[in-house]
Amino acid sequence: MAGMAAAFAALTMFFAALASAYVVRRGMSTDWVELSLPQIVYLSVIPGLATSVVVETARKKSRQLVLSSAVFGIIFFYMMHVYAWRQIVHGGSSPAAAFFAIIDGTFSIAVVGGILALIAGLRPLANLSAIACYWHYLNALWISLLGLFYIWR
């Protein structure tokens, strides 16, 4: 668990640096166009939280639920990236959209890693506690990032 704590600290610092750059760029800009995120981005929290709940239940009760949590993870990824990006791209480009692309793209790599961990969690010896912890962290991070984009449009 010490390795996970170190990884979480590094990821948190990385996203804090990106968030800081976003806020500073927004504050010193004359070309900033407010980014209105599609509603689906905010709704993506639901399958993300469902992934956490189901993998936690799988950890405590039935390993067979891991596949269901992987499905929720894939829905989370699709809602957050594929569908939302189609809407954002049609809105044109701006510095805010570029920052969202960088932050969201980086976060998507972490989500894909979480999905792969869930798939690996189907094996009998997989550590579901670590996988559940990772998904709890991803959800907390995503909610924090959404707060950033909501407050600092």
One Martini backbone bead per residue (centre of mass of N, CA, C, O) as a GRO file, in nm:
protein
  153
    1MET     BB    1   0.052   0.066  -0.012
    2ALA     BB    2   0.293   0.260  -0.040
    3GLY     BB    3   0.294   0.270  -0.350
    4MET     BB    4   0.011   0.394  -0.380
    5ALA     BB    5   0.063   0.649  -0.221
    6ALA     BB    6   0.284   0.753  -0.410
    7ALA     BB    7   0.111   0.758  -0.666
    8PHE     BB    8  -0.107   0.949  -0.559
    9ALA     BB    9   0.081   1.184  -0.501
   10ALA     BB   10   0.183   1.222  -0.790
   11LEU     BB   11  -0.092   1.263  -0.927
   12THR     BB   12  -0.183   1.501  -0.757
   13MET     BB   13   0.050   1.690  -0.835
   14PHE     BB   14   0.002   1.688  -1.136
   15PHE     BB   15  -0.295   1.799  -1.127
   16ALA     BB   16  -0.224   2.054  -0.968
   17ALA     BB   17  -0.045   2.176  -1.187
   18LEU     BB   18  -0.262   2.189  -1.406
   19ALA     BB   19  -0.463   2.361  -1.243
   20SER     BB   20  -0.277   2.599  -1.201
   21ALA     BB   21  -0.232   2.664  -1.500
   22TYR     BB   22  -0.528   2.716  -1.563
   23VAL     BB   23  -0.575   2.954  -1.366
   24VAL     BB   24  -0.350   3.139  -1.467
   25ARG     BB   25  -0.430   3.153  -1.767
   26ARG     BB   26  -0.710   3.269  -1.715
   27GLY     BB   27  -0.616   3.533  -1.555
   28MET     BB   28  -0.401   3.632  -1.810
   29SER     BB   29  -0.636   3.651  -2.021
   30THR     BB   30  -0.797   3.767  -2.340
   31ASP     BB   31  -0.882   3.471  -2.492
   32TRP     BB   32  -1.095   3.368  -2.306
   33VAL     BB   33  -1.323   3.095  -2.328
   34GLU     BB   34  -1.585   2.969  -2.212
   35LEU     BB   35  -1.641   2.645  -2.079
   36SER     BB   36  -1.900   2.427  -2.177
   37LEU     BB   37  -1.996   2.154  -2.042
   38PRO     BB   38  -2.134   1.876  -2.081
   39GLN     BB   39  -2.359   1.704  -1.895
   40ILE     BB   40  -2.218   1.422  -1.924
   41VAL     BB   41  -1.972   1.486  -1.750
   42TYR     BB   42  -2.130   1.501  -1.480
   43LEU     BB   43  -2.273   1.215  -1.515
   44SER     BB   44  -2.006   1.036  -1.503
   45VAL     BB   45  -2.006   0.990  -1.195
   46ILE     BB   46  -2.199   0.751  -1.172
   47PRO     BB   47  -2.029   0.515  -1.302
   48GLY     BB   48  -1.784   0.568  -1.126
   49LEU     BB   49  -1.922   0.503  -0.853
   50ALA     BB   50  -2.024   0.224  -0.935
   51THR     BB   51  -1.749   0.098  -0.961
   52SER     BB   52  -1.669   0.127  -0.665
   53VAL     BB   53  -1.905  -0.026  -0.537
   54VAL     BB   54  -1.873  -0.298  -0.690
   55VAL     BB   55  -1.574  -0.357  -0.613
   56GLU     BB   56  -1.628  -0.353  -0.311
   57THR     BB   57  -1.832  -0.584  -0.313
   58ALA     BB   58  -1.643  -0.792  -0.443
   59ARG     BB   59  -1.434  -0.787  -0.215
   60LYS     BB   60  -1.648  -0.882   0.015
   61LYS     BB   61  -1.830  -1.111  -0.154
   62SER     BB   62  -1.802  -1.115  -0.501
   63ARG     BB   63  -1.589  -1.165  -0.764
   64GLN     BB   64  -1.807  -1.165  -1.000
   65LEU     BB   65  -1.844  -0.837  -0.997
   66VAL     BB   66  -1.600  -0.733  -1.162
   67LEU     BB   67  -1.724  -0.723  -1.443
   68SER     BB   68  -1.931  -0.503  -1.377
   69SER     BB   69  -1.722  -0.286  -1.306
   70ALA     BB   70  -1.594  -0.279  -1.588
   71VAL     BB   71  -1.846  -0.178  -1.732
   72PHE     BB   72  -1.867   0.088  -1.576
   73GLY     BB   73  -1.587   0.190  -1.662
   74ILE     BB   74  -1.653   0.203  -1.966
   75ILE     BB   75  -1.886   0.401  -1.941
   76PHE     BB   76  -1.724   0.625  -1.812
   77PHE     BB   77  -1.528   0.660  -2.047
   78TYR     BB   78  -1.731   0.718  -2.271
   79MET     BB   79  -1.876   0.964  -2.150
   80MET     BB   80  -1.616   1.137  -2.095
   81HIS     BB   81  -1.481   1.112  -2.394
   82VAL     BB   82  -1.633   1.041  -2.652
   83TYR     BB   83  -1.902   1.198  -2.628
   84ALA     BB   84  -1.800   1.473  -2.517
   85TRP     BB   85  -1.590   1.534  -2.745
   86ARG     BB   86  -1.788   1.571  -2.972
   87GLN     BB   87  -1.913   1.829  -2.844
   88ILE     BB   88  -1.656   2.005  -2.801
   89VAL     BB   89  -1.548   2.015  -3.095
   90HIS     BB   90  -1.806   2.170  -3.207
   91GLY     BB   91  -1.731   2.440  -3.025
   92GLY     BB   92  -1.437   2.467  -3.056
   93SER     BB   93  -1.149   2.654  -2.993
   94SER     BB   94  -0.958   2.690  -2.683
   95PRO     BB   95  -0.786   2.719  -2.401
   96ALA     BB   96  -0.991   2.563  -2.229
   97ALA     BB   97  -1.012   2.315  -2.417
   98ALA     BB   98  -0.712   2.243  -2.404
   99PHE     BB   99  -0.698   2.190  -2.101
  100PHE     BB  100  -0.913   1.975  -2.096
  101ALA     BB  101  -0.767   1.781  -2.283
  102ILE     BB  102  -0.521   1.732  -2.105
  103ILE     BB  103  -0.661   1.647  -1.843
  104ASP     BB  104  -0.852   1.432  -1.963
  105GLY     BB  105  -0.640   1.261  -2.110
  106THR     BB  106  -0.480   1.187  -1.857
  107PHE     BB  107  -0.717   1.063  -1.704
  108SER     BB  108  -0.779   0.839  -1.914
  109ILE     BB  109  -0.529   0.673  -1.854
  110ALA     BB  110  -0.614   0.603  -1.564
  111VAL     BB  111  -0.879   0.460  -1.644
  112VAL     BB  112  -0.761   0.240  -1.820
  113GLY     BB  113  -0.597   0.121  -1.590
  114GLY     BB  114  -0.850   0.049  -1.420
  115ILE     BB  115  -0.976  -0.144  -1.623
  116LEU     BB  116  -0.738  -0.340  -1.638
  117ALA     BB  117  -0.750  -0.407  -1.337
  118LEU     BB  118  -1.031  -0.532  -1.345
  119ILE     BB  119  -0.962  -0.756  -1.542
  120ALA     BB  120  -0.735  -0.871  -1.359
  121GLY     BB  121  -0.947  -0.923  -1.117
  122LEU     BB  122  -1.048  -1.207  -1.228
  123ARG     BB  123  -0.832  -1.319  -1.085
  124PRO     BB  124  -0.782  -1.492  -0.793
  125LEU     BB  125  -0.502  -1.318  -0.697
  126ALA     BB  126  -0.618  -1.054  -0.692
  127ASN     BB  127  -0.618  -0.716  -0.562
  128LEU     BB  128  -0.911  -0.569  -0.472
  129SER     BB  129  -0.826  -0.349  -0.273
  130ALA     BB  130  -0.646  -0.187  -0.468
  131ILE     BB  131  -0.858  -0.142  -0.688
  132ALA     BB  132  -1.062   0.006  -0.511
  133CYS     BB  133  -0.875   0.235  -0.424
  134TYR     BB  134  -0.824   0.343  -0.706
  135TRP     BB  135  -1.125   0.416  -0.771
  136HIS     BB  136  -1.165   0.611  -0.541
  137TYR     BB  137  -0.951   0.806  -0.636
  138LEU     BB  138  -1.062   0.869  -0.917
  139ASN     BB  139  -1.328   0.993  -0.815
  140ALA     BB  140  -1.208   1.220  -0.647
  141LEU     BB  141  -1.052   1.349  -0.880
  142TRP     BB  142  -1.289   1.401  -1.076
  143ILE     BB  143  -1.454   1.582  -0.887
  144SER     BB  144  -1.234   1.795  -0.858
  145LEU     BB  145  -1.210   1.867  -1.161
  146LEU     BB  146  -1.503   1.954  -1.197
  147GLY     BB  147  -1.486   2.183  -0.996
  148LEU     BB  148  -1.281   2.346  -1.150
  149PHE     BB  149  -1.454   2.378  -1.417
  150TYR     BB  150  -1.699   2.511  -1.275
  151ILE     BB  151  -1.560   2.757  -1.132
  152TRP     BB  152  -1.325   2.802  -1.382
  153ARG     BB  153  -1.449   2.864  -1.675
   0.00000   0.00000   0.00000
